[in-house]
Every structure is written in structure tokens, then in C-alpha cells.
Amino acid sequence: MSALRLAIEALSAISLRDGNRPILRRVSLAIAVGEVHGVVGESGAGKSTIAKAILGIIPSQVRVAGGRITFEGRDLLALSTNELRGILGRDIALVPQDPSTAFNPSRRIDAQMTDGLRLKRGFSAKEARMRARALLEEVQIRDPERVLNSYPHQLSGGMRQRVLIAAAFGLEPKLVIADEPTTALDVTVQKQILRLIRALQERHGTSVLFVSHDLGVVAKICDRLSVLYMGKVVEQGSTADVLAAPSNAYTKALLAANPRYDRPDSGLEPTPPEVIAALRAEIAAFDRGARQAEHG
């Protein structure tokens, strides 16, 4: 087995605003060096909370209630703010979900790309500018000088997403967290962005945690897959195995609800009520057991 880059062990989180309602229920997953690991599930399943826990940006109304997040032997949850800040950007980078809100609208792309290179890699202003230009060329932007001199609103959504990817991979991190990076893009641009992320990941040997609600997207890019329902991992394995022969009823229902362009005459199948009822009963039993263990 390849060496591990990141290991999440029994990660639990609760919502303080909703009476300590569980958000993550002992989530465990491991990402190997050079692996793309997908986390998939419906909205509200807890996917982005996992990403935020790794990055140390959990909202104040959410509390991590247990578990470990180990990055190359260091528990990220046990680090001070300054220690974590030294890792973020340099060793762990983020490609956020919405390219329209990820940038400061009052600063040019040049400044926003070079800040990280100067702060995290010690480049001079000239070196950072040259590196930023090279990075834009690497993500197949044809006129990098124009883009560097532009404000974010002067670029298309797909162009902004390419810049975000260039900035994330440009610091040569060991792990990139891609949080629904294609959600705001049309299908044609989605395909281009997925190819780009995969090409950069393979070129740099980067590990990637790829968060998505779209099984079709994760099928194209992920090596391994964790299926999440209400904060609990219900199935895990290689992407090919999980999608070809899912063992969990919820995973089967997700696949059945996915559009099949190769079968235009087939309709979408909603998740059967009995599957949801069984999952909710399983979650309730899990929560009861956790409470008993906490007070026992």
C-alpha cells in the first residue's frame, strides 16, 4: 500500500446552534500519496464540514467533538493557529467551490496570485510575477499577461476557476482540497476543469480530496471513494468497485438517480422510502450508542 498523506480517524462534529445535533459521525478515511479520494453525498451530508475541519476553518457554531486528522504524522486538530497557518497554502491548498466569490474584487489577479508565492515560498516580486505567468500557461490560459492585469469580474467563470487551480497547485502543496470545484460551471467547462485537475495532480504527484455531490464527476477523476449520508460513511472503496458493484442500498439509490446519457429512454429513480427509513434508523441507533458511550 502507498504511504499515507492524510488520515481522518473517527472524526465527529456537532452543531451547537441546533442543540448539539451531530454533523459528522465518526468519519474515517485515508488518502495515499498521489491519490485522488472522492467524498460524495447529497447536500447537508457533511462533505464540506470534513474539508473545513482539515483546514481549521470550522464555523463557530460547529464543534469538533472527537477524532484525529493526521497529516504526515501531525494531528492538525492539536496544532496552534500559527502552526496550522504555516501548513496551509504551502502544504495543504484549497480550490473553493465558487470562482465568482473566491477573489477579492478590488485587486488584480496578479496581486492575488503573487501574495501566496511571496509569503509561502519566499519569492521576490519579480520571481512571483514570472511564476504566476508560468502557472497560468500551465493551466492553458492563452494570454497570461492580460489575465494577470485583469480584475476578477473581467474573466469568465471558467477562466476564474483555472486561475484558482493554478494558484492552489502553484505553491506545490502535498494535498489539495477541491470543494465542489465544478458546481458553478457548465458541462463543457466542467469536463475541461476535471481534465486539468487530473493532469496537474499527476504531474506534481499531489494528493487530492475531491468533494462532490455528483457521482458522474467523481467517476471521471477519483481513485477511491467515500459515500457519506448524514455525516456517516456508508460505503468506501475503489471508485471503480463502488460504482460497478455498490454494496450499500443508499449508494445503489444514488446511482439509480443519476442521469444516464447512454440510456435516453430510462427514467430517474427516486431513493426508495424504505432505504431512507433504514438509513435514518441506522443513524439513530448510532447516535444512541455514541451517547451511551459518552455517559457510560
C-alpha positions in Angstrom: 0.0 0.0 0.0 1.2 3.5 -0.8 2.3 5.8 2.0 -0.5 7.8 3.6 -0.7 11.6 3.1 -3.8 12.2 5.3 -5.7 10.0 7.7 -9.0 11.0 9.3 -9.9 8.8 12.2 -13.3 8.7 13.9 -13.9 12.4 13.2 -17.1 13.7 14.9 -18.6 17.2 14.9 -21.8 18.7 16.4 -23.9 21.8 15.7 -24.0 24.0 18.8 -26.8 26.1 17.3 -29.1 23.0 16.8 -28.9 21.5 20.3 -25.6 19.6 19.7 -27.0 17.9 16.7 -24.4 15.5 15.2 -23.0 16.7 11.8 -20.2 14.2 11.4 -20.4 10.7 12.9 -17.0 9.1 13.4 -15.9 9.6 9.8 -12.7 7.8 8.9 -10.9 7.9 5.6 -7.3 7.8 4.3 -5.7 9.5 1.3 -2.5 8.0 -0.1 0.4 9.9 -1.6 -0.7 10.8 -5.2 -4.3 9.6 -4.7 -7.5 11.4 -5.6 -10.1 10.5 -3.0 -13.7 11.5 -3.5 -16.2 12.3 -0.8 -19.7 12.2 -2.3 -23.2 12.6 -0.9 -26.3 14.8 -1.0 -26.4 18.4 0.2 -26.1 18.5 4.0 -24.3 15.2 4.3 -21.3 16.8 5.9 -18.8 16.8 2.9 -17.7 20.4 3.3 -17.5 20.1 7.1 -14.8 17.5 6.6 -12.9 19.9 4.3 -13.3 22.8 6.8 -12.1 20.6 9.7 -8.9 19.8 7.8 -8.3 23.5 7.0 -9.2 24.6 10.6 -12.0 26.9 9.4 -14.9 25.2 11.2 -17.6 27.8 11.9 -18.0 29.0 15.5 -21.4 27.3 15.8 -19.8 23.9 15.0 -17.5 22.0 17.3 -15.3 19.0 16.6 -16.3 16.5 19.2 -13.7 13.8 18.7 -11.3 12.1 16.4 -8.0 12.9 14.7 -6.9 14.4 11.4 -3.3 13.3 10.8 -1.3 15.0 8.0 2.1 13.4 7.6 2.2 12.3 11.2 0.9 15.6 12.7 -2.6 15.9 14.2 -4.0 19.0 12.6 -6.6 19.4 15.4 -3.9 19.6 18.0 -1.9 22.4 16.3 -1.9 26.0 17.3 -3.3 28.6 15.0 0.2 29.7 14.0 1.4 26.1 13.4 -1.6 25.4 11.2 -1.2 28.7 9.3 2.4 27.5 8.4 1.0 24.4 6.8 -2.0 25.9 4.9 -1.3 27.1 1.4 2.3 25.7 1.5 1.4 22.0 2.2 -2.4 22.0 2.0 -4.2 24.1 -0.5 -7.9 24.7 -1.4 -9.7 25.0 -4.7 -13.0 26.6 -3.5 -16.4 25.9 -4.9 -17.5 29.3 -6.3 -15.0 31.1 -8.5 -17.2 34.2 -8.5 -16.8 34.8 -4.8 -13.3 33.4 -4.1 -11.4 36.5 -5.2 -11.1 40.0 -3.8 -13.0 42.0 -6.4 -10.9 45.2 -5.8 -7.5 43.6 -6.5 -6.0 42.4 -9.8 -5.3 38.7 -10.4 -1.5 39.5 -10.4 -1.6 40.6 -6.7 -3.8 37.8 -5.6 -1.6 35.1 -7.2 1.7 36.5 -6.1 0.8 37.1 -2.5 0.9 33.4 -1.7 4.1 32.8 -3.7 5.9 35.6 -1.8 4.5 34.7 1.6 4.7 30.9 1.5 7.6 30.4 -0.9 9.8 33.5 -0.3 9.8 34.7 -3.9 10.7 38.2 -4.8 8.1 40.3 -6.5 9.7 39.7 -9.9 10.1 36.0 -9.3 6.5 35.7 -8.1 5.2 37.5 -11.2 7.2 35.2 -13.5 6.0 32.1 -11.6 2.3 33.3 -11.8 2.6 33.8 -15.5 4.1 30.3 -15.9 1.3 28.8 -13.8 -1.4 30.4 -16.0 0.3 29.0 -19.0 0.3 25.6 -17.3 -3.5 25.7 -16.9 -3.8 26.6 -20.6 -4.6 30.3 -20.3 -3.6 31.7 -23.7 -3.0 35.3 -22.7 -1.5 35.2 -19.2 -0.4 38.8 -19.2 -3.9 40.1 -19.9 -5.3 37.8 -17.2 -2.7 38.9 -14.6 -3.6 42.5 -15.2 -7.3 41.9 -15.0 -9.8 42.2 -12.2 -11.8 39.0 -11.4 -15.0 40.4 -12.9 -13.3 40.8 -16.2 -12.8 37.0 -16.5 -15.3 34.3 -17.3 -16.3 31.7 -14.6 -14.2 29.0 -16.3 -11.2 31.3 -16.5 -11.5 32.3 -12.8 -11.6 28.6 -11.9 -8.5 28.0 -13.9 -6.8 30.8 -12.0 -7.9 29.3 -8.7 -6.5 25.9 -9.7 -3.2 27.5 -10.8 -2.9 29.3 -7.5 -3.6 26.2 -5.5 -1.2 23.9 -7.3 1.4 26.7 -7.9 2.6 26.5 -4.2 3.4 22.8 -4.9 1.3 21.6 -1.9 1.2 17.9 -0.9 -2.6 17.9 -0.6 -5.2 19.9 -2.5 -8.8 20.0 -1.2 -11.1 20.6 -4.2 -14.5 21.5 -2.7 -17.1 21.1 -5.4 -14.8 22.9 -7.9 -17.1 22.4 -11.0 -20.5 23.1 -9.5 -20.9 26.6 -10.8 -19.7 25.7 -14.3 -21.5 24.4 -17.4 -20.9 20.9 -18.5 -18.4 21.6 -21.2 -16.2 23.7 -18.9 -16.6 21.1 -16.1 -15.0 18.5 -18.4 -12.1 20.8 -19.1 -11.5 21.6 -15.4 -11.6 17.9 -14.4 -9.0 17.0 -17.0 -6.9 19.9 -15.9 -7.0 19.0 -12.2 -6.1 15.4 -13.0 -3.3 16.4 -15.3 -1.8 18.7 -12.7 -2.3 16.1 -9.9 -0.4 13.5 -11.9 2.3 15.9 -13.0 3.0 17.1 -9.4 2.2 13.9 -7.6 -0.3 15.8 -5.4 -2.9 14.1 -3.2 -6.4 15.4 -3.7 -9.5 15.3 -1.6 -12.3 15.9 -4.1 -15.7 16.8 -2.6 -18.7 16.5 -4.8 -22.4 15.6 -4.9 -22.1 14.3 -8.4 -21.3 10.7 -9.0 -20.7 11.3 -12.7 -17.9 13.8 -11.8 -16.2 11.6 -9.2 -16.3 8.7 -11.6 -14.1 10.7 -14.0 -11.4 11.8 -11.6 -11.3 9.8 -8.3 -9.2 6.7 -7.5 -11.1 5.9 -4.3 -14.5 7.0 -3.0 -16.3 7.5 0.3 -20.1 7.8 0.3 -21.5 10.0 3.0 -25.0 10.1 4.4 -26.0 12.4 7.3 -22.4 12.6 8.4 -21.7 8.9 8.3 -19.6 6.9 5.8 -21.9 4.3 4.5 -19.6 2.8 1.8 -16.0 3.1 0.9 -13.6 1.5 -1.7 -12.1 2.0 -5.1 -14.2 4.2 -7.3 -14.5 1.5 -10.0 -15.6 -1.1 -7.5 -18.1 1.1 -5.7 -19.7 2.3 -8.9 -19.7 -1.0 -10.6 -21.0 -3.1 -7.7 -22.2 -1.0 -4.8 -22.9 -2.9 -1.6 -24.9 -0.3 0.3 -28.6 0.4 -0.6 -28.0 4.2 -0.4 -25.2 4.0 -2.9 -27.4 1.9 -5.2 -30.1 4.5 -4.9 -27.7 7.4 -5.7 -26.6 5.6 -8.8 -30.2 4.9 -9.9 -31.0 8.6 -9.5 -28.1 9.6 -11.7 -28.9 10.7 -15.3 -27.7 8.1 -17.9 -27.0 9.7 -21.2 -26.2 6.3 -22.7 -29.8 5.3 -21.9 -32.0 8.1 -23.1 -35.2 6.1 -22.6 -34.6 5.3 -18.9 -36.1 7.5 -16.2 -34.6 8.6 -13.0 -35.5 6.6 -9.9 -36.0 8.4 -6.6 -34.5 7.0 -3.5 -37.0 4.4 -2.1 -38.6 5.5 1.1 -37.6 2.2 2.8 -34.0 2.9 2.1 -34.2 6.3 3.7 -36.1 4.9 6.7 -33.5 2.2 7.2 -30.7 4.7 7.0 -32.3 7.0 9.5 -32.9 4.1 11.8 -29.2 3.2 11.5 -28.2 6.8 12.2 -30.4 6.9 15.2 -29.0 3.7 16.6 -25.5 5.0 16.0 -26.3 8.2 17.9 -27.8 6.3 20.8 -24.7 4.2 21.1 -22.5 7.2 21.0 -24.4 8.9 23.7 -24.3 5.8 25.9 -20.6 5.5 25.4 -20.1 9.2 26.3 -22.1 8.9 29.5 -21.1 5.3 30.4 
